[in-house]
Every structure is written in structure tokens, then in C-alpha cells.
Amino acid sequence: NRPVSVVWSREDDIQHDFYRPVSYHRLSAGLDQAGAPIAWYHHVVAPSIISRFIPGFVPGPIMRLAGPMKGGIDPTAVEGARELPYKIPSIEVRYTQADLGVPVGFWRSVGNTHTAFVVETFIDELAALAGQDPVAFRRSLLPDDSRHRRVLDVVAERAGWGSPLPNGTARGVAVHQSFGSWCAQVAEVAIETGGLRVRRVVAAFDCGVVVHPDTVVAQIEGGIVYGLSAALKGKITIAGGRVVQSNFHDYPVLRLDEMPVIEVHLVPSGDAPGGVGEPGTPPIAPAVANAVAALTGQRIRQLPIQL
């Protein structure tokens, strides 16, 4: 005869949730004498989300959602890596499942969140090795009529790629496809007192036919903020068999005074509508990391970003 709360406290939620899977990636590539990549190898090691919900990968609705599970490979672990858009003659992608005993679940954009970071920072490293501009290098590897190239061209133009920036500021770029939509982003970053500051993010988005433009823009903005919080701050650590973090004092999110200016440009398209809730998240971490590399020379190979 009294009310009972069945809503978890924030501490309960943070310490007993399903977590974004930790992942480890090993990549290698070969370039020809002109600096064009001719071979690409990507090995993903990560826990399997689907196996925790469907032991043994039993066929069912999840297969239609996530794609075929050939050879027992969880497609959510390699999505964004197995569909490499760049024209490279020899590509190999491998996956090793690693069960660490930590409950994992579907984080916004699922596997694309880590594969986009790895692929787009590595392609930036190859551009630097080849002595080429990051946007020009990507354009040379993308088919002329590809939607990747379309959003890349739009974001480069709208962000003023190549134009002068204030001292102590640099740009980074990333492009990625997920959930039937294409998104390219340019991040402008600076090193200020207190650390890294993302001042501006420009996004170009192709989701096919746009039904409600304001909703699409809001979703891309939200995806960028979500991904930026994780890229700069989001970290879960485990000690003594339990999660250390418990609330916003030790698991912070992006605050109002840390928000960059965000510009979203919708690319006109007559193609079938794609998703808008998740594709804005994957490109932001690599775009920021690539800007950090351009600014400081330090390649970021671990999230959250630490200088």
C-alpha cells in the first residue's frame, strides 16, 4: 500500500548497463610508387553484441536487421569495415570474437562507431604518407558517381577546405556510410587552455529523399553531439569486477559552453530514404582526430582522445 520506485537511479544505470563494445584493430596497407593504396588489411577484435542476445547466432529477425552472419561472424562488429568504399585492388577484413565478460549492447550507430574511426583515421595516415591532401586523396579513391564522393565534395566546399585558418587551428575530415545514408564531416579544432576545443563542425548528409528537413538536421546535430561527447570524454573503466564511473562527475558529457557551431547541409537526392538517427555519429571522432593530427602531428589511435 505504498508507491515503489522501479526506475533506476543514474548510478544504477551507469554501473549496471549494457556497454558499447571495446574493440582493438590492426591495420596495414601498401602504396604504389604514385602513393595510391594497392592493398588493405584490417583485423577487428571485439565482443559480439548479437551473440549475447541470440546465442549461436540463431537465424531470425536480427539477421534481416544486421545482415547475413556468414561463418559465425557478427556483422555488427565489422559493419563499416567490410564495405570499404575506396578503390583498392586487394582488401582483406578479418574478425576475432573476444568475450571479455562485460555485457555489451547497441550503442548509437553500433559497429560503425569504431570502424569509421579506425578506417577514416588510417586513410588519413595513408594520405600523409603519400604526401597528398586528405580530401583530394579520398576523392581519387572514390568513384565519380559515388554518394561518398558527393557528400565529400559538398562538405569540403561548405567548410572552406583549404582556406586559411587562425593560428593554432586545423581541420580534419571524415566520410562514412551507415544505415542507408552517407555523411561527411569537417571538424575545426584548436588547443586552448584546458585542452582540446572543437570550434566548428560542418556536415553534408545524403539520406535520399528527405521527408522532414528539420527532423533530419536535428538528428544529425544530435548524432554529432553524442559522438563528440564519447570522443572527448566517454570512458568506462572497471576495477574489482565493477564499473568505476557512477554519474556526470566522473562520466561527463559535452556541456553547453563546449558546443561547437554545427552546420548541416542536406544533399538533394531522389534515392530511397535512408536512416537519419545514427549516421551522424560515426564521422565525428575521426574528423576531430584527423584535425588533431594536422594541428599537432600526433596520431590518435585510442578513444577518448587524449593529447
C-alpha atoms as a printed R data frame, in Angstrom:
    type eleno elety resid chain resno      x       y       z
1   ATOM     1    CA   ASN     A     1  0.000   0.000   0.000
2   ATOM     2    CA   ARG     A     2  2.753   2.403  -0.831
3   ATOM     3    CA   PRO     A     3  4.498   3.551  -4.044
4   ATOM     4    CA   VAL     A     4  7.562   1.624  -5.136
5   ATOM     5    CA   SER     A     5 10.126   3.160  -7.496
6   ATOM     6    CA   VAL     A     6 11.004   0.868 -10.384
7   ATOM     7    CA   VAL     A     7 13.135   3.476 -12.138
8   ATOM     8    CA   TRP     A     8 16.879   3.034 -11.753
9   ATOM     9    CA   SER     A     9 18.924   5.875 -10.354
10  ATOM    10    CA   ARG     A    10 21.579   7.286 -12.642
11  ATOM    11    CA   GLU     A    11 24.204   5.454 -10.583
12  ATOM    12    CA   ASP     A    12 22.343   2.151 -11.064
13  ATOM    13    CA   ASP     A    13 22.015   2.817 -14.779
14  ATOM    14    CA   ILE     A    14 25.657   3.742 -15.404
15  ATOM    15    CA   GLN     A    15 27.073   0.888 -13.339
16  ATOM    16    CA   HIS     A    16 24.744  -1.911 -14.492
17  ATOM    17    CA   ASP     A    17 24.061  -1.103 -18.135
18  ATOM    18    CA   PHE     A    18 24.935  -2.752 -21.437
19  ATOM    19    CA   TYR     A    19 28.069  -1.080 -22.785
20  ATOM    20    CA   ARG     A    20 29.467  -0.095 -26.141
21  ATOM    21    CA   PRO     A    21 31.840  -2.957 -27.052
22  ATOM    22    CA   VAL     A    22 35.537  -2.297 -26.602
23  ATOM    23    CA   SER     A    23 37.445  -3.073 -29.787
24  ATOM    24    CA   TYR     A    24 41.020  -3.482 -30.982
25  ATOM    25    CA   HIS     A    25 42.062  -3.011 -34.602
26  ATOM    26    CA   ARG     A    26 45.196  -3.857 -36.523
27  ATOM    27    CA   LEU     A    27 45.616  -2.355 -39.990
28  ATOM    28    CA   SER     A    28 48.260  -2.395 -42.679
29  ATOM    29    CA   ALA     A    29 48.349  -1.134 -46.246
30  ATOM    30    CA   GLY     A    30 50.659  -0.933 -49.227
31  ATOM    31    CA   LEU     A    31 51.122   2.036 -51.568
32  ATOM    32    CA   ASP     A    32 52.462   2.039 -55.102
33  ATOM    33    CA   GLN     A    33 55.124   4.481 -56.320
34  ATOM    34    CA   ALA     A    34 52.465   7.105 -57.041
35  ATOM    35    CA   GLY     A    35 51.148   6.902 -53.485
36  ATOM    36    CA   ALA     A    36 47.947   5.028 -54.349
37  ATOM    37    CA   PRO     A    37 46.957   2.203 -51.978
38  ATOM    38    CA   ILE     A    38 47.095  -1.222 -53.619
39  ATOM    39    CA   ALA     A    39 46.471  -3.435 -50.575
40  ATOM    40    CA   TRP     A    40 44.458  -3.035 -47.357
41  ATOM    41    CA   TYR     A    41 44.285  -5.351 -44.336
42  ATOM    42    CA   HIS     A    42 42.000  -4.768 -41.346
43  ATOM    43    CA   HIS     A    43 41.651  -7.147 -38.378
44  ATOM    44    CA   VAL     A    44 38.875  -6.363 -35.887
45  ATOM    45    CA   VAL     A    45 38.870  -7.880 -32.401
46  ATOM    46    CA   ALA     A    46 35.725  -7.175 -30.377
47  ATOM    47    CA   PRO     A    47 32.965  -8.785 -28.348
48  ATOM    48    CA   SER     A    48 29.835  -9.847 -30.225
49  ATOM    49    CA   ILE     A    49 26.659  -7.934 -29.431
50  ATOM    50    CA   ILE     A    50 24.355 -10.354 -31.193
51  ATOM    51    CA   SER     A    51 25.747 -13.474 -29.552
52  ATOM    52    CA   ARG     A    52 24.789 -12.062 -26.149
53  ATOM    53    CA   PHE     A    53 21.175 -11.738 -27.226
54  ATOM    54    CA   ILE     A    54 20.962 -14.725 -29.578
55  ATOM    55    CA   PRO     A    55 23.433 -17.456 -28.547
56  ATOM    56    CA   GLY     A    56 24.739 -19.377 -31.523
57  ATOM    57    CA   PHE     A    57 23.509 -16.719 -33.963
58  ATOM    58    CA   VAL     A    58 20.117 -18.403 -34.356
59  ATOM    59    CA   PRO     A    59 18.520 -17.118 -37.597
60  ATOM    60    CA   GLY     A    60 15.656 -14.749 -37.069
61  ATOM    61    CA   PRO     A    61 14.610 -11.095 -37.367
62  ATOM    62    CA   ILE     A    62 18.029  -9.926 -36.164
63  ATOM    63    CA   MET     A    63 19.584 -11.420 -39.294
64  ATOM    64    CA   ARG     A    64 17.408  -9.277 -41.511
65  ATOM    65    CA   LEU     A    65 18.289  -6.270 -39.382
66  ATOM    66    CA   ALA     A    66 22.031  -6.782 -39.276
67  ATOM    67    CA   GLY     A    67 22.704  -8.764 -42.460
68  ATOM    68    CA   PRO     A    68 23.945 -12.299 -43.083
69  ATOM    69    CA   MET     A    69 26.117 -13.918 -40.441
70  ATOM    70    CA   LYS     A    70 28.452 -15.905 -42.621
71  ATOM    71    CA   GLY     A    71 30.888 -18.161 -40.853
72  ATOM    72    CA   GLY     A    72 29.642 -17.115 -37.421
73  ATOM    73    CA   ILE     A    73 30.833 -13.532 -37.878
74  ATOM    74    CA   ASP     A    74 28.774 -10.906 -36.096
75  ATOM    75    CA   PRO     A    75 28.081  -8.318 -38.833
76  ATOM    76    CA   THR     A    76 27.676  -5.546 -36.273
77  ATOM    77    CA   ALA     A    77 31.356  -5.950 -35.380
78  ATOM    78    CA   VAL     A    78 32.607  -5.424 -38.936
79  ATOM    79    CA   GLU     A    79 29.990  -3.112 -40.429
80  ATOM    80    CA   GLY     A    80 31.730  -0.057 -41.794
81  ATOM    81    CA   ALA     A    81 34.883  -2.111 -42.371
82  ATOM    82    CA   ARG     A    82 33.659  -4.821 -44.690
83  ATOM    83    CA   GLU     A    83 32.012  -2.268 -47.041
84  ATOM    84    CA   LEU     A    84 35.151  -0.239 -47.692
85  ATOM    85    CA   PRO     A    85 34.216   2.390 -50.314
86  ATOM    86    CA   TYR     A    86 37.715   3.115 -51.561
87  ATOM    87    CA   LYS     A    87 39.008   1.651 -54.816
88  ATOM    88    CA   ILE     A    88 41.800  -0.586 -53.531
89  ATOM    89    CA   PRO     A    89 42.621  -3.728 -55.567
90  ATOM    90    CA   SER     A    90 43.253  -6.058 -52.630
91  ATOM    91    CA   ILE     A    91 41.189  -5.843 -49.426
92  ATOM    92    CA   GLU     A    92 41.020  -8.268 -46.532
93  ATOM    93    CA   VAL     A    93 38.906  -7.807 -43.392
94  ATOM    94    CA   ARG     A    94 39.063 -10.297 -40.517
95  ATOM    95    CA   TYR     A    95 37.154 -10.589 -37.260
96  ATOM    96    CA   THR     A    96 38.085 -12.295 -33.999
97  ATOM    97    CA   GLN     A    97 35.401 -12.526 -31.330
98  ATOM    98    CA   ALA     A    98 36.609 -11.676 -27.823
99  ATOM    99    CA   ASP     A    99 34.254 -12.237 -24.909
100 ATOM   100    CA   LEU     A   100 35.523 -10.154 -22.002
101 ATOM   101    CA   GLY     A   101 32.634 -10.877 -19.659
102 ATOM   102    CA   VAL     A   102 31.281  -7.323 -19.838
103 ATOM   103    CA   PRO     A   103 27.649  -7.031 -21.028
104 ATOM   104    CA   VAL     A   104 27.574  -5.213 -24.370
105 ATOM   105    CA   GLY     A   105 24.714  -3.713 -26.331
106 ATOM   106    CA   PHE     A   106 23.679  -1.500 -29.226
107 ATOM   107    CA   TRP     A   107 25.299   1.918 -28.949
108 ATOM   108    CA   ARG     A   108 24.249   4.672 -31.382
109 ATOM   109    CA   SER     A   109 25.467   3.548 -34.853
110 ATOM   110    CA   VAL     A   110 26.595   0.190 -33.376
111 ATOM   111    CA   GLY     A   111 29.758  -1.145 -35.091
112 ATOM   112    CA   ASN     A   112 30.116   1.864 -37.360
113 ATOM   113    CA   THR     A   113 31.172   3.966 -34.402
114 ATOM   114    CA   HIS     A   114 34.506   2.176 -34.054
115 ATOM   115    CA   THR     A   115 35.126   1.084 -37.648
116 ATOM   116    CA   ALA     A   116 34.583   4.606 -39.012
117 ATOM   117    CA   PHE     A   117 37.087   5.975 -36.508
118 ATOM   118    CA   VAL     A   118 39.684   3.383 -37.476
119 ATOM   119    CA   VAL     A   119 39.148   3.428 -41.256
120 ATOM   120    CA   GLU     A   120 38.973   7.202 -41.612
121 ATOM   121    CA   THR     A   121 41.986   7.949 -39.417
122 ATOM   122    CA   PHE     A   122 44.011   5.270 -41.216
123 ATOM   123    CA   ILE     A   123 43.092   6.590 -44.668
124 ATOM   124    CA   ASP     A   124 44.275   9.991 -43.414
125 ATOM   125    CA   GLU     A   125 47.607   8.460 -42.428
126 ATOM   126    CA   LEU     A   126 47.942   6.980 -45.903
127 ATOM   127    CA   ALA     A   127 47.228  10.393 -47.444
128 ATOM   128    CA   ALA     A   128 50.005  11.904 -45.327
129 ATOM   129    CA   LEU     A   129 52.353   9.078 -46.290
130 ATOM   130    CA   ALA     A   130 51.542   9.702 -49.954
131 ATOM   131    CA   GLY     A   131 52.103  13.457 -49.486
132 ATOM   132    CA   GLN     A   132 48.559  14.280 -50.598
133 ATOM   133    CA   ASP     A   133 45.736  16.446 -49.292
134 ATOM   134    CA   PRO     A   134 43.259  14.318 -47.271
135 ATOM   135    CA   VAL     A   135 40.226  15.384 -49.317
136 ATOM   136    CA   ALA     A   136 42.000  15.015 -52.673
137 ATOM   137    CA   PHE     A   137 43.352  11.613 -51.613
138 ATOM   138    CA   ARG     A   138 39.863  10.359 -50.753
139 ATOM   139    CA   ARG     A   139 38.381  11.768 -53.963
140 ATOM   140    CA   SER     A   140 40.978   9.907 -56.021
141 ATOM   141    CA   LEU     A   141 39.878   6.625 -54.418
142 ATOM   142    CA   LEU     A   142 36.125   7.137 -54.726
143 ATOM   143    CA   PRO     A   143 34.110   6.514 -57.923
144 ATOM   144    CA   ASP     A   144 32.993   9.726 -59.619
145 ATOM   145    CA   ASP     A   145 29.306   8.917 -59.182
146 ATOM   146    CA   SER     A   146 29.522   7.568 -55.643
147 ATOM   147    CA   ARG     A   147 27.449   9.076 -52.858
148 ATOM   148    CA   HIS     A   148 30.564   9.083 -50.670
149 ATOM   149    CA   ARG     A   149 32.213  11.465 -53.115
150 ATOM   150    CA   ARG     A   150 29.074  13.570 -53.417
151 ATOM   151    CA   VAL     A   151 28.903  14.346 -49.681
152 ATOM   152    CA   LEU     A   152 32.682  14.737 -49.510
153 ATOM   153    CA   ASP     A   153 32.618  17.393 -52.231
154 ATOM   154    CA   VAL     A   154 29.753  19.259 -50.578
155 ATOM   155    CA   VAL     A   155 31.324  19.282 -47.109
156 ATOM   156    CA   ALA     A   156 34.719  20.376 -48.468
157 ATOM   157    CA   GLU     A   157 33.116  23.320 -50.273
158 ATOM   158    CA   ARG     A   158 30.860  24.386 -47.393
159 ATOM   159    CA   ALA     A   159 33.631  24.062 -44.815
160 ATOM   160    CA   GLY     A   160 36.056  26.097 -46.935
161 ATOM   161    CA   TRP     A   161 38.539  23.250 -47.066
162 ATOM   162    CA   GLY     A   162 41.996  24.601 -47.882
163 ATOM   163    CA   SER     A   163 41.207  28.184 -46.898
164 ATOM   164    CA   PRO     A   164 43.334  29.884 -44.224
165 ATOM   165    CA   LEU     A   165 42.536  29.317 -40.554
166 ATOM   166    CA   PRO     A   166 43.598  31.250 -37.444
167 ATOM   167    CA   ASN     A   167 46.902  30.194 -35.930
168 ATOM   168    CA   GLY     A   168 46.522  27.186 -33.667
169 ATOM   169    CA   THR     A   169 43.502  25.820 -35.545
170 ATOM   170    CA   ALA     A   170 43.247  22.917 -38.004
171 ATOM   171    CA   ARG     A   171 40.642  20.980 -39.949
172 ATOM   172    CA   GLY     A   172 40.026  17.258 -40.200
173 ATOM   173    CA   VAL     A   173 37.677  15.339 -42.483
174 ATOM   174    CA   ALA     A   174 35.871  12.002 -42.448
175 ATOM   175    CA   VAL     A   175 33.191  10.352 -44.604
176 ATOM   176    CA   HIS     A   176 31.137   7.280 -43.804
177 ATOM   177    CA   GLN     A   177 28.030   5.382 -44.878
178 ATOM   178    CA   SER     A   178 25.696   3.667 -42.450
179 ATOM   179    CA   PHE     A   179 22.032   2.722 -42.233
180 ATOM   180    CA   GLY     A   180 21.379   3.607 -45.857
181 ATOM   181    CA   SER     A   181 22.722   7.172 -45.631
182 ATOM   182    CA   TRP     A   182 26.006   8.963 -46.330
183 ATOM   183    CA   CYS     A   183 27.605  11.587 -44.100
184 ATOM   184    CA   ALA     A   184 30.812  13.614 -44.439
185 ATOM   185    CA   GLN     A   185 32.064  15.947 -41.729
186 ATOM   186    CA   VAL     A   186 34.789  18.533 -41.320
187 ATOM   187    CA   ALA     A   187 35.835  19.481 -37.790
188 ATOM   188    CA   GLU     A   188 37.780  22.601 -36.879
189 ATOM   189    CA   VAL     A   189 39.760  22.160 -33.667
190 ATOM   190    CA   ALA     A   190 42.091  24.238 -31.542
191 ATOM   191    CA   ILE     A   191 44.239  23.659 -28.488
192 ATOM   192    CA   GLU     A   192 43.114  26.084 -25.800
193 ATOM   193    CA   THR     A   193 43.691  26.480 -22.085
194 ATOM   194    CA   GLY     A   194 42.129  23.415 -20.578
195 ATOM   195    CA   GLY     A   195 42.661  21.188 -23.599
196 ATOM   196    CA   LEU     A   196 41.143  20.396 -26.963
197 ATOM   197    CA   ARG     A   197 38.367  22.589 -28.296
198 ATOM   198    CA   VAL     A   198 36.139  21.715 -31.260
199 ATOM   199    CA   ARG     A   199 35.031  25.074 -32.603
200 ATOM   200    CA   ARG     A   200 33.044  24.175 -35.708
201 ATOM   201    CA   VAL     A   201 31.605  21.076 -37.372
202 ATOM   202    CA   VAL     A   202 30.277  21.114 -40.929
203 ATOM   203    CA   ALA     A   203 28.286  18.104 -42.118
204 ATOM   204    CA   ALA     A   204 26.994  17.092 -45.540
205 ATOM   205    CA   PHE     A   205 24.271  14.448 -45.435
206 ATOM   206    CA   ASP     A   206 22.665  12.335 -48.160
207 ATOM   207    CA   CYS     A   207 19.765  10.243 -46.890
208 ATOM   208    CA   GLY     A   208 17.918  10.035 -50.204
209 ATOM   209    CA   VAL     A   209 14.504  11.669 -50.318
210 ATOM   210    CA   VAL     A   210 14.131  13.985 -47.324
211 ATOM   211    CA   VAL     A   211 10.688  13.757 -45.753
212 ATOM   212    CA   HIS     A   212 11.095  16.336 -42.962
213 ATOM   213    CA   PRO     A   213 14.217  18.536 -43.289
214 ATOM   214    CA   ASP     A   214 14.101  19.971 -39.753
215 ATOM   215    CA   THR     A   215 13.952  16.487 -38.249
216 ATOM   216    CA   VAL     A   216 16.884  15.327 -40.353
217 ATOM   217    CA   VAL     A   217 19.026  18.316 -39.358
218 ATOM   218    CA   ALA     A   218 18.140  17.837 -35.676
219 ATOM   219    CA   GLN     A   219 19.082  14.158 -35.824
220 ATOM   220    CA   ILE     A   220 22.463  14.886 -37.421
221 ATOM   221    CA   GLU     A   221 23.162  17.608 -34.862
222 ATOM   222    CA   GLY     A   222 22.226  15.226 -32.057
223 ATOM   223    CA   GLY     A   223 24.372  12.454 -33.522
224 ATOM   224    CA   ILE     A   224 27.359  14.789 -33.682
225 ATOM   225    CA   VAL     A   225 26.948  15.889 -30.058
226 ATOM   226    CA   TYR     A   226 26.515  12.276 -28.959
227 ATOM   227    CA   GLY     A   227 29.629  11.148 -30.819
228 ATOM   228    CA   LEU     A   228 31.653  14.171 -29.720
229 ATOM   229    CA   SER     A   229 30.854  13.534 -26.053
230 ATOM   230    CA   ALA     A   230 32.149   9.986 -26.433
231 ATOM   231    CA   ALA     A   231 35.203  11.025 -28.461
232 ATOM   232    CA   LEU     A   232 36.324  13.625 -25.929
233 ATOM   233    CA   LYS     A   233 35.003  12.347 -22.600
234 ATOM   234    CA   GLY     A   234 33.262   8.974 -22.690
235 ATOM   235    CA   LYS     A   235 35.223   6.372 -20.773
236 ATOM   236    CA   ILE     A   236 34.107   3.378 -18.720
237 ATOM   237    CA   THR     A   237 36.697   1.654 -16.534
238 ATOM   238    CA   ILE     A   238 36.316  -1.499 -14.478
239 ATOM   239    CA   ALA     A   239 38.089  -2.200 -11.200
240 ATOM   240    CA   GLY     A   240 37.468  -5.034  -8.778
241 ATOM   241    CA   GLY     A   241 34.841  -6.502 -11.065
242 ATOM   242    CA   ARG     A   242 32.624  -3.426 -11.165
243 ATOM   243    CA   VAL     A   243 32.233  -0.192 -13.127
244 ATOM   244    CA   VAL     A   244 34.029   2.756 -11.521
245 ATOM   245    CA   GLN     A   245 32.019   5.630 -13.021
246 ATOM   246    CA   SER     A   246 28.649   6.458 -11.480
247 ATOM   247    CA   ASN     A   247 27.395   9.907 -12.506
248 ATOM   248    CA   PHE     A   248 28.240  13.007 -14.507
249 ATOM   249    CA   HIS     A   249 31.086  13.982 -12.156
250 ATOM   250    CA   ASP     A   250 33.188  11.066 -13.470
251 ATOM   251    CA   TYR     A   251 31.298  10.238 -16.684
252 ATOM   252    CA   PRO     A   252 30.857  13.717 -18.214
253 ATOM   253    CA   VAL     A   253 29.033  14.680 -21.379
254 ATOM   254    CA   LEU     A   254 29.508  17.719 -23.609
255 ATOM   255    CA   ARG     A   255 28.288  20.890 -21.893
256 ATOM   256    CA   LEU     A   256 26.634  23.927 -23.462
257 ATOM   257    CA   ASP     A   257 29.775  26.055 -23.246
258 ATOM   258    CA   GLU     A   258 31.735  23.305 -25.051
259 ATOM   259    CA   MET     A   259 29.365  23.042 -28.008
260 ATOM   260    CA   PRO     A   260 30.828  23.758 -31.437
261 ATOM   261    CA   VAL     A   261 28.969  25.635 -34.118
262 ATOM   262    CA   ILE     A   262 27.283  22.938 -36.231
263 ATOM   263    CA   GLU     A   263 26.232  23.367 -39.864
264 ATOM   264    CA   VAL     A   264 24.272  20.615 -41.599
265 ATOM   265    CA   HIS     A   265 23.854  20.650 -45.365
266 ATOM   266    CA   LEU     A   266 21.342  18.223 -46.877
267 ATOM   267    CA   VAL     A   267 22.363  16.911 -50.288
268 ATOM   268    CA   PRO     A   268 19.393  16.764 -52.714
269 ATOM   269    CA   SER     A   269 18.703  13.207 -53.827
270 ATOM   270    CA   GLY     A   270 15.970  11.182 -55.474
271 ATOM   271    CA   ASP     A   271 17.150   7.917 -53.962
272 ATOM   272    CA   ALA     A   272 15.097   5.920 -51.484
273 ATOM   273    CA   PRO     A   273 15.060   7.362 -47.944
274 ATOM   274    CA   GLY     A   274 17.751   6.109 -45.558
275 ATOM   275    CA   GLY     A   275 18.205   6.346 -41.814
276 ATOM   276    CA   VAL     A   276 18.854   9.653 -40.053
277 ATOM   277    CA   GLY     A   277 19.095   8.748 -36.364
278 ATOM   278    CA   GLU     A   278 22.540   7.121 -36.375
279 ATOM   279    CA   PRO     A   279 24.671   8.114 -39.430
280 ATOM   280    CA   GLY     A   280 25.669  11.477 -37.935
281 ATOM   281    CA   THR     A   281 27.647   9.849 -35.124
282 ATOM   282    CA   PRO     A   282 30.423   7.779 -36.819
283 ATOM   283    CA   PRO     A   283 32.314  10.543 -38.715
284 ATOM   284    CA   ILE     A   284 32.800  12.999 -35.854
285 ATOM   285    CA   ALA     A   285 35.508  11.145 -33.881
286 ATOM   286    CA   PRO     A   286 37.773  10.552 -36.914
287 ATOM   287    CA   ALA     A   287 37.213  14.099 -38.201
288 ATOM   288    CA   VAL     A   288 38.346  15.502 -34.848
289 ATOM   289    CA   ALA     A   289 41.248  13.039 -34.584
290 ATOM   290    CA   ASN     A   290 42.431  13.937 -38.080
291 ATOM   291    CA   ALA     A   291 42.277  17.627 -37.200
292 ATOM   292    CA   VAL     A   292 44.371  16.936 -34.091
293 ATOM   293    CA   ALA     A   293 46.953  15.174 -36.263
294 ATOM   294    CA   ALA     A   294 47.041  18.111 -38.675
295 ATOM   295    CA   LEU     A   295 47.464  20.519 -35.774
296 ATOM   296    CA   THR     A   296 49.915  18.668 -33.542
297 ATOM   297    CA   GLY     A   297 51.351  15.819 -35.612
298 ATOM   298    CA   GLN     A   298 50.012  13.340 -33.037
299 ATOM   299    CA   ARG     A   299 48.018  10.435 -34.471
300 ATOM   300    CA   ILE     A   300 45.118   9.469 -32.230
301 ATOM   301    CA   ARG     A   301 44.694   5.708 -32.026
302 ATOM   302    CA   GLN     A   302 42.610   5.415 -28.892
303 ATOM   303    CA   LEU     A   303 39.319   6.865 -27.677
304 ATOM   304    CA   PRO     A   304 38.539   9.035 -25.834
305 ATOM   305    CA   ILE     A   305 41.045  11.435 -27.358
306 ATOM   306    CA   GLN     A   306 43.921  12.305 -25.068
307 ATOM   307    CA   LEU     A   307 46.676  14.727 -26.068
